[in-house]
Amino acid sequence: MGLVLGVDLGTSSVKVSAVNQQGEIVAQQGFDYQLSQPKPGYSEQNPEDWVTSTTVAIDRLILKDGIKANEIEGISYSGQMHGLVLLDDNNQVLRPAILWNDTRTTAQCKEILNQMGQSFIDITRNVPLEGFTLPKILWVKENEPQIFAKVKTILLPKDYLRYRMTGDLAMEYSDAAGTVVLDEENKCWSQAIADQFDLPISIFPKLMESIDLAGTISDSYATFSGLKTTTKVFGGAADNAAGAIGAGILSSNMVMSSIGTSGVVLKYEDSADVNYNGGLHFFNHAIPNKYYTMGVTLAAGYSLSWFKKTFAPEADFNDFVTAAAESTVGANGLLFTPYIVGERTPYPDGDIRGSFIGIDGTHTQKDFTRAVLEGIIFSFADIMAIFDAKGSHFDTVVSIGGGAKSPVWLQIQADIFNKKVVSLVNEQGPGMGAAMIAATGVGWFDSVQDTAKAFVSYGKEYLPNPENVQKYQMLHTLYKKIYGQTAEISHGLMAYRRDQLN
């Protein structure tokens, strides 16, 4: 029985799935690792922990689950994005990796825009944000010059893991795009950006597609993991690109609505012709010569979990969410904005904070719960409005994550988006996308699209209720006014809090 492994390298753990030719997960193992936060706003990890944890998970698949190493034909990856790994002349790690959720680089983001302005956005199709890799490189260059002087190569997390398994140094396109050093349209490292910030272009490794062969398992890694040196290893993808593949977002009429701690609205793009001028993230896809655009709500699922933990800690989660159906469309005139940790899209504002608007004495907990559910989806609709403004049309929304587990929430999505909404029969997220890349690479299927047809199955369809659509369109008009009306107040309150802490 032929198998492939999908390695999902996340922020807090790695999960390795063994998948057969029918797209069935026959075994799965995971292992956690530590996140280091040595100062406020800092977020770092030891890259060796990624290697050790992945090896443990693979060992367990072989030793505990009985997966035969000679049946594993290929391996590929989904990786947490943007994390900066610095290597010296001997390919040794120079310092802990700086992760995507590290926010120390505000000054470097301003520096990038001050020096390059619109030309930077034209090259990368993105505005520089603290999460991206280039600001991290500049931070090390400016604050740790003795370390930067030793840098020979930079890698991203999954690319470092792949290097340790194969000995091949490379970076895959969908992840490279998130460094914001990549010339998106020409698919090469930007010499203009490197020159502007006095960075040697040589520190950026060769580029590869997600389905490109990186090599086979090295002798040394085979010894530690139990894998065979004949097993083929493929480039893999950034976690959002892999998640889109795993959700079957492989044509321009489809959008992914993903509710985790944060929320992601992602759309497949056929070409680089569409230009959102930095209003949305624009990245190379894991499908060769295709792209995806993405907007982020920073506190999507987190808003709901915060509300439940604070106001209904003893309630069963499913019952808590389902009870929102007993409220009305519009939560009896109550609106919620999910800006409780700041916001990313369409308002890149770290100091904006959330609001309940319209509270009166008749509101019940069920109204507040429904307002939270609706507010999160209104924030997604704000992102989708950017697609609409560019004439980038779609008719189907694939819902994954927490929003796909509740029929109430799925119907709210259909009514607010005014689109057909579907969920997946067997949602496995980015790890399945990684396995699909490996399945394509070893030749089980001719393309990622063909693999998706065999592996991805959709569940029940939720269609918009015209009466509810009309109500939500009116409410969304009111919702969109809240940011502008509350931003000054939020900023003042945040300034007050900082004063009190000093």
Steps between C-alpha positions, in 0.01 A plus 500: 500500500653829390495789749606863518570708809363851550702691759309792654759714681297735718582762761452277803527147360564285197249248364599231252228319303545180301259508204419226248412529131129540580572811708435319829709576807612157620704628795592831659749605766592835651745652743507835681786746538563816698443862407741749658391857577808656664359854483156654438424470128776243441418152371780252425566128459801273480504353146652181639170442681320481164739230382487300822120516529446402136737208542318383812165515316640301206659246735164451668326443165749225425537346845153550653267511200682238294556719195762325286780734398534338158135588426562874548555627148513873565495776760397864482429786739272773620688758703435792731581805292753785524725359776864607456768231523859626461781262397876552494766370257463151645119514486482521877219699662626838628214598733145389589251539216289818515139393437204639307328627817802699620421874502837661579548636146264800481794737444634285216158493328494880506858507371406282202209723400695820561783386275306327222135603527281396209786330315519241779128424466535481121777239528363284781125575469496539879555766763768418760351370824665383822415138422695489174863388469681802352434723805646219715814487285544875537444479876783248535721707269441812711488350850725193478769599247747245633252223413397649169863518389512117515182442296551291187141385437148575620227238507139471616387232748382223271786567260749455784330175600515378139870592486570294811320202345666523156807724516352725229485877566204664325188705562161425348305777321181525710713544813758720328222743409440557871854626549402810297834485323356308205418672172153348469445542129848393389535221759852593609670669793481876468845649440347847547384417854829330589698800374277754676564339839860392435420129514715251306271334246702182561336447841172417326505133389392348172125489438284197429136409437298310758493182291867517399724219617739623769681168517468185706543429871867537590701217653532682831128581529407145401707375795310717749149469355477148364406632155652358182749697292284423196210710634450813288464841661311790341502876554176539696310821564426782740225398741231717343583378149501140621173560684344633181608189312364278776168688477487467122537876432636441151290720274423871488129456586585376852596672825609343829353624829722370779421563866775408738642720773535755224290496184607477137309577183698360207430513129667311216633724222578374149765761424699791639290746302271581793647773722362590842782752560581347837141507624515120520796266532592373152717186487615234256290188538628148555356426154767595246445842340183567699439742786275566795379809677426506869357723769528440873272563797734484800245384759241283326462180702687669781214750539253218552724303736571818701127577527412146611788474746409835653120477514407130473801295613294200614286468188547223245657668198268348238190581705632851558537568126179320398298713743577802280231369264244601764596864446405681179682609186691802623497378862200719587684813394843425649828530305846376596837587344768233559793740535596378846872465417513765228425432135680413175254516206361736386619712796872448574466649847664343803322734744139467387289305750170314486154632570149389580268762350129528577482335842174545687330337796311243292809325361580150620815289488367333183483842330860575599616161374325552168644851472850354542436235232360761263771756573776258408327428168439870436877546535547228236246679279715814528785299346277356229389854412858565383463212253171645379652846456757352259236306308646173627184292514435166668190291575610238755645532849671198657479533877764331714601517865264595781249668272443173315403305812171681567197489269386830654829668415511348150156646423607839639795489259276419202259782590766768565719403203193446277686200356474123509701368797629143527709313755734204455397141577838423658684819579870448569634845420850585378636152579272351237613767255859396567411135437326599175819675386698183570238287322533722194879498520534120506275477195180359644320782317597733216432826683404642838153563356463131409615400847238728653225340295592164650571613857256784577130438572248773580213468744164671530438822309361804682319741270423865584151582624393808297309656792799461730739628232306825478507547876872426523584741219337781698677393819836472325463860384471601866783264604741664254452835674620374837874505429502864394278603790698317771865516384581826679343372822687168477832672439443728798415208727809309388716804570343521846573132568863542398533802729361298788751221440798737497 
